[in-house]
Amino acid sequence: MQHYHYVFTGSGLSALMTVYEIIMSANFQDKSILLIDENSKKSNDRTWCFWDKSNIFNEIISKKWKTTFFTNDIFIKELEIQPFQYKMIRGLDFYNFIFEKISKHTNITFLNEKVLSFEDLGNQCVIKTNQQEFTANIVFNSIFNPKIVISQNKYPLLQQHFIGWYIKSKEPVFNSNCATFMDFSVAQKGNTRFMYVLPTSKTEALLEYTLFSKDLLPKEEYEEELVKYIQKLGITEYEIVEKEQGSIPMTCYKFWEHNTKNSINIGSAGGWTKASTGFTFKNVTKKSKALVTFLQNENDLTKFHKKDKFWIYDLLFIDVLFKNNALGSKVFSSLFKKGNPVLIFRFLDEETSFLEDLKIIWKCPKIPFINALLNRIL
Ligand SMILES: Cc1cc2nc3c(=O)[nH]c(=O)nc-3n(C[C@H](O)[C@H](O)[C@H](O)COP(=O)(O)OP(=O)(O)OC[C@H]3O[C@@H](n4cnc5c(N)ncnc54)[C@H](O)[C@@H]3O)c2cc1C
């Protein structure tokens, strides 16, 4: 049985980002690393958007917006987000970028196989794929198992689920300098439903019909809403260039309780998805960096996770939306109508002080959040 220092079960965003940090730190050249994924990571399976003020991954940013809009059926608000910019990275560009770096390191190997299981035996971990077995000092797992969340009800599970169409229109209807962060003018139908509009030129944009809710919709319903929205934009002729879809877990479930001394859950499987928004990319950049620093000083992976005040805010938000799913538009509208968007982004990045948190929280509808807090306390 072949032995590695580190085995990554699943090699998507969080695994590749952690390996990137490992490469950048240059302190792991003596470590043998195996990345396993059932997918060869050679297709553009997703597009990441995130707000950022650094130069991270500048080489592969496919589009940046200095201005964003928040819209509902009553108002349109232009959000002044500087020093942030809203940025887009195509999944395939990211995978190629990291694999190109990996190709220069002979201690890192990629294996295109399906992982069946892994187990921490105390002194080492055993990993089984559909074809072979390995042992490792440490397993980094990013294979998300929804069953562990669904099988409990202490921490409700919402999903950010969507279908996105990258379209090319005949008419020049888009303002390529402006992304629509959230457009709640779509019919809410008792849920939290909105559209992302991410234009890359006057005639090209990625449109994503998105819900924060418990249950997925039939595929046709997302597509009907996309068609309606495209008509509303005044587009008469268009071509769908690319499609993507996703269902991102939004939950405060304590994924990290499944970590052991020698194995750690990372990415969405480790609770690295921001529960209240489904945004993951930015969190992964931060957590992977922190994890690689941690690895250099510690050897018990159960000590990596630290719970903080933002976990509690997210918990209440998910409780509120789980109980009354139609409230999302009202909550986000209250925040963005008068709130400072830079402060809101910093709050969502979990970088605000308690006083700043209060400024944000104060803008939200009070009764549902107080009820959610009382329910948790009692
Ligand atoms: C279409 C889409 C768009 C998104 N857009 C955004 C966005 O704009 N901004 C944002 O912040 N977040 C976004 N997300 C959410 C989040 O950033 C991504 O889901 C991100 O890829 C999560 O990283 P991860 O490492 O947890 O999981 P993944 O990147 O999904 O990696 C998990 C890997 O495990 C592999 N795998 C699964 N099962 C097995 C198995 N049994 N054996 C071997 N390999 C296995 C998969 O093939 C995959 O490569 C999006 C998600 C999707 C799906």
PDBQT file of the ligand as one rigid body, heavy atoms in Angstrom, charges set to zero:
ROOT
HETATM    1  C1  LIG A 401     -21.949  26.309 -10.279  1.00  0.00    +0.000 C 
HETATM    2  C2  LIG A 401     -21.432  26.876  -8.976  1.00  0.00    +0.000 A 
HETATM    3  C3  LIG A 401     -21.163  28.232  -8.883  1.00  0.00    +0.000 A 
HETATM    4  C4  LIG A 401     -20.672  28.768  -7.695  1.00  0.00    +0.000 A 
HETATM    5  N1  LIG A 401     -20.421  30.101  -7.631  1.00  0.00    +0.000 NA
HETATM    6  C5  LIG A 401     -19.891  30.618  -6.516  1.00  0.00    +0.000 A 
HETATM    7  C6  LIG A 401     -19.548  31.983  -6.446  1.00  0.00    +0.000 A 
HETATM    8  O1  LIG A 401     -19.792  32.737  -7.392  1.00  0.00    +0.000 OA
HETATM    9  N2  LIG A 401     -18.949  32.470  -5.331  1.00  0.00    +0.000 N 
HETATM   10  C7  LIG A 401     -18.670  31.653  -4.258  1.00  0.00    +0.000 A 
HETATM   11  O2  LIG A 401     -18.099  32.135  -3.280  1.00  0.00    +0.000 OA
HETATM   12  N3  LIG A 401     -19.039  30.358  -4.271  1.00  0.00    +0.000 NA
HETATM   13  C8  LIG A 401     -19.627  29.823  -5.361  1.00  0.00    +0.000 A 
HETATM   14  N4  LIG A 401     -19.948  28.486  -5.388  1.00  0.00    +0.000 N 
HETATM   15  C9  LIG A 401     -19.820  27.726  -4.142  1.00  0.00    +0.000 C 
HETATM   16  C10 LIG A 401     -18.420  27.180  -3.875  1.00  0.00    +0.000 C 
HETATM   17  O3  LIG A 401     -17.443  28.173  -4.068  1.00  0.00    +0.000 OA
HETATM   18  C11 LIG A 401     -18.085  25.999  -4.754  1.00  0.00    +0.000 C 
HETATM   19  O4  LIG A 401     -19.028  24.990  -4.602  1.00  0.00    +0.000 OA
HETATM   20  C12 LIG A 401     -16.703  25.446  -4.442  1.00  0.00    +0.000 C 
HETATM   21  O5  LIG A 401     -16.289  24.686  -5.537  1.00  0.00    +0.000 OA
HETATM   22  C13 LIG A 401     -16.663  24.636  -3.156  1.00  0.00    +0.000 C 
HETATM   23  O6  LIG A 401     -15.375  24.136  -2.968  1.00  0.00    +0.000 OA
HETATM   24  P1  LIG A 401     -15.148  22.727  -2.306  1.00  0.00    +0.000 P 
HETATM   25  O7  LIG A 401     -13.709  22.451  -2.353  1.00  0.00    +0.000 OA
HETATM   26  O8  LIG A 401     -15.869  22.643  -1.037  1.00  0.00    +0.000 OA
HETATM   27  O9  LIG A 401     -15.934  21.716  -3.282  1.00  0.00    +0.000 OA
HETATM   28  P2  LIG A 401     -15.634  21.362  -4.777  1.00  0.00    +0.000 P 
HETATM   29  O10 LIG A 401     -14.938  22.451  -5.483  1.00  0.00    +0.000 OA
HETATM   30  O11 LIG A 401     -16.949  20.906  -5.349  1.00  0.00    +0.000 OA
HETATM   31  O12 LIG A 401     -14.643  20.124  -4.671  1.00  0.00    +0.000 OA
HETATM   32  C14 LIG A 401     -15.068  18.855  -4.232  1.00  0.00    +0.000 C 
HETATM   33  C15 LIG A 401     -14.436  17.844  -5.185  1.00  0.00    +0.000 C 
HETATM   34  O13 LIG A 401     -14.733  16.540  -4.735  1.00  0.00    +0.000 OA
HETATM   35  C16 LIG A 401     -14.873  15.719  -5.881  1.00  0.00    +0.000 C 
HETATM   36  N5  LIG A 401     -15.582  14.522  -5.465  1.00  0.00    +0.000 N 
HETATM   37  C17 LIG A 401     -16.863  14.422  -5.002  1.00  0.00    +0.000 A 
HETATM   38  N6  LIG A 401     -17.122  13.129  -4.661  1.00  0.00    +0.000 NA
HETATM   39  C18 LIG A 401     -15.983  12.420  -4.914  1.00  0.00    +0.000 A 
HETATM   40  C19 LIG A 401     -15.620  11.054  -4.752  1.00  0.00    +0.000 A 
HETATM   41  N7  LIG A 401     -16.458  10.149  -4.217  1.00  0.00    +0.000 N 
HETATM   42  N8  LIG A 401     -14.378  10.693  -5.134  1.00  0.00    +0.000 NA
HETATM   43  C20 LIG A 401     -13.483  11.582  -5.646  1.00  0.00    +0.000 A 
HETATM   44  N9  LIG A 401     -13.776  12.890  -5.798  1.00  0.00    +0.000 NA
HETATM   45  C21 LIG A 401     -15.004  13.295  -5.429  1.00  0.00    +0.000 A 
HETATM   46  C22 LIG A 401     -15.631  16.589  -6.876  1.00  0.00    +0.000 C 
HETATM   47  O14 LIG A 401     -15.438  16.127  -8.190  1.00  0.00    +0.000 OA
HETATM   48  C23 LIG A 401     -14.976  17.951  -6.615  1.00  0.00    +0.000 C 
HETATM   49  O15 LIG A 401     -13.924  18.195  -7.512  1.00  0.00    +0.000 OA
HETATM   50  C24 LIG A 401     -20.448  27.927  -6.566  1.00  0.00    +0.000 A 
HETATM   51  C25 LIG A 401     -20.753  26.564  -6.675  1.00  0.00    +0.000 A 
HETATM   52  C26 LIG A 401     -21.232  26.046  -7.855  1.00  0.00    +0.000 A 
HETATM   53  C27 LIG A 401     -21.564  24.566  -7.922  1.00  0.00    +0.000 C 
ENDROOT
TORSDOF 0
